[in-house]
Amino acid sequence: MKQVQTTCVYCGAGCQILMNVDEETNKIIDAEPADGRTNQGRLCLKGHYGWDFLNDPQILTKRLRKPMIRKGGKGSPLEEVEWDEAIAFTARRLTEIKDTYGPDSILGTGSARGAGNEANYIMQKFMRACVGTNNVDHCARI
């Protein structure tokens, strides 16, 4: 068994974790607190037990490398598009929804298992400054 030190993916406090990895299967089998500046050798329940999704093949899917759009509407297959087209499509749809139903009809939600605090900060700033709503949520309670 080998130990790999990493930073917890949940709340953004920066807690340090030692992941115990089975060297034969390369799967995480346990987590222990590391002596980090913020957690000082302690972990919350998410840190102790919240890593199980890393071994779950039904949760982990291949990472998307390009944006995708359903060009034929609901039920049509996703098609790869370039970033410029995806951004323009998203901006157009958000504008249509905002113009039709108002800014409070749109919700932005962040993820503790996502890209981190910086991405969540930008998401909430975008929702408040650009969309004009305070409808922002985060799943830090998972």
LINNORFEN-V109867 format. One record per run of one state. SS is the DSSP state (~ for helix, > for strand, _ for the rest). FROM is the first residue (numbers start at 1). LEN is the number of residues. If there is no record, write none. Layout:
ss,from,len
SS,FROM,LEN
SS,FROM,LEN
//
This chain:
ss,from,len
_,1,1
>,2,6
_,8,8
>,16,7
_,23,4
>,27,7
_,34,11
~,45,5
_,50,2
~,52,4
_,56,12
>,68,2
_,70,9
>,79,2
_,81,2
~,83,19
_,102,1
~,103,3
_,106,2
>,108,3
_,111,6
~,117,15
_,132,4
>,136,3
_,139,4
//
